[in-house]
Amino acid sequence: MYSEKKQALAAELNLKRPAVLAVSGAPGSGKTALLEKLIPLLRRRGLKVGVIRQDETFVPAVPGSDEARLLGAGAQGAAVFSAGSYLLTEDFRLNEQDLLALFERHSYDLVLMEGFAD
């Protein structure tokens, strides 16, 4: 049911689906290095490229940072922004399809997925 609603919304908003390329391998095998070389080549071809990384050791708010202090005080989400970018930290469960839907909404041509070895 959730998937059907998402597809209906995508059709209504005329969202395009980005192509997806997944890169997985053992830690230290060069996944990030490969993507660092690949992304500029793809950008030069005019593609809007996004990356989804799976990282079980990811700490969204570095201990002691203002963001961590505010989240520790009970904020359910914290955003850090500047004139050209933002990062939103929230505690909730997402799967790969949910994340891809976010990239669809922002008209990405290609999403590179790093990790996801499990």
C-alpha positions as CSV (number, residue, x, y, z in Angstrom):
1,M,0.0,0.0,0.0
2,Y,2.8,2.5,0.9
3,S,4.6,1.6,-2.3
4,E,1.4,2.2,-4.4
5,K,0.9,5.6,-2.8
6,K,4.5,6.5,-3.5
7,Q,4.2,5.5,-7.1
8,A,1.0,7.5,-7.5
9,L,2.6,10.5,-6.0
10,A,5.6,10.1,-8.3
11,A,3.3,9.9,-11.3
12,E,1.3,13.0,-10.1
13,L,4.5,15.0,-9.6
14,N,6.0,13.7,-12.9
15,L,9.1,12.5,-11.1
16,K,11.8,10.7,-13.1
17,R,13.6,7.7,-11.6
18,P,17.3,8.0,-11.3
19,A,19.5,5.2,-12.5
20,V,21.3,3.4,-9.7
21,L,24.8,2.0,-9.6
22,A,25.7,0.0,-6.4
23,V,29.3,-0.4,-5.4
24,S,30.0,-2.9,-2.6
25,G,33.1,-4.6,-1.2
26,A,35.1,-5.3,1.9
27,P,36.2,-2.4,4.1
28,G,39.4,-0.8,2.6
29,S,38.8,-2.3,-0.8
30,G,38.6,1.1,-2.5
31,K,34.9,1.8,-2.9
32,T,35.1,5.4,-1.9
33,A,38.3,6.0,-4.0
34,L,36.5,4.5,-7.1
35,L,33.5,6.8,-6.6
36,E,35.8,9.8,-6.1
37,K,37.3,9.2,-9.5
38,L,33.9,8.3,-11.2
39,I,31.8,11.2,-9.9
40,P,33.8,14.0,-11.7
41,L,33.6,12.0,-15.0
42,L,29.8,11.7,-14.7
43,R,29.4,15.4,-13.8
44,R,31.4,16.4,-16.8
45,R,28.8,14.5,-18.9
46,G,26.1,16.7,-17.4
47,L,24.6,14.2,-14.9
48,K,23.3,15.2,-11.5
49,V,24.8,12.6,-9.3
50,G,23.9,11.7,-5.7
51,V,25.5,9.2,-3.3
52,I,23.9,7.0,-0.6
53,R,26.4,5.4,1.7
54,Q,25.7,2.7,4.2
55,D,27.8,3.1,7.3
56,E,26.9,1.3,10.5
57,T,29.5,3.4,12.4
58,F,28.0,6.7,11.3
59,V,27.6,9.2,14.1
60,P,25.1,11.9,12.9
61,A,26.0,14.4,15.7
62,V,29.6,14.4,16.9
63,P,29.6,14.2,20.7
64,G,30.0,17.6,22.2
65,S,28.8,19.5,19.0
66,D,25.9,21.9,19.2
67,E,23.8,19.5,17.1
68,A,24.5,16.6,19.6
69,R,23.6,18.8,22.5
70,L,20.3,19.9,21.0
71,L,19.5,16.3,20.0
72,G,20.4,15.2,23.5
73,A,18.0,17.8,24.9
74,G,15.2,16.1,23.0
75,A,15.1,17.7,19.6
76,Q,13.7,15.1,17.1
77,G,15.7,16.5,14.3
78,A,18.5,19.0,13.7
79,A,19.5,20.8,10.5
80,V,22.7,22.6,9.8
81,F,22.7,24.8,6.8
82,S,24.6,27.5,4.8
83,A,23.6,29.5,1.8
84,G,24.0,26.5,-0.6
85,S,23.6,23.3,1.3
86,Y,22.0,21.6,4.3
87,L,22.2,18.4,6.4
88,L,19.3,17.1,8.4
89,T,19.8,14.6,11.1
90,E,16.8,12.6,12.3
91,D,16.4,9.3,14.1
92,F,14.1,7.1,12.0
93,R,14.1,4.0,9.9
94,L,14.6,4.3,6.2
95,N,15.3,1.7,3.6
96,E,17.1,2.1,0.3
97,Q,13.8,2.7,-1.6
98,D,12.9,5.6,0.7
99,L,16.3,7.2,0.2
100,L,16.0,6.8,-3.6
101,A,12.6,8.5,-3.5
102,L,14.3,11.5,-2.0
103,F,16.8,11.7,-4.8
104,E,13.9,11.2,-7.3
105,R,12.2,14.2,-5.8
106,H,15.2,16.3,-6.5
107,S,15.6,15.2,-10.1
108,Y,18.9,13.3,-9.8
109,D,20.0,11.4,-13.0
110,L,22.2,8.8,-11.2
111,V,22.5,7.6,-7.6
112,L,25.6,5.8,-6.6
113,M,25.2,3.4,-3.7
114,E,28.2,2.5,-1.6
115,G,28.4,-0.4,0.8
116,F,25.3,-2.5,1.2
117,A,27.3,-5.7,1.4
118,D,24.9,-7.4,3.7
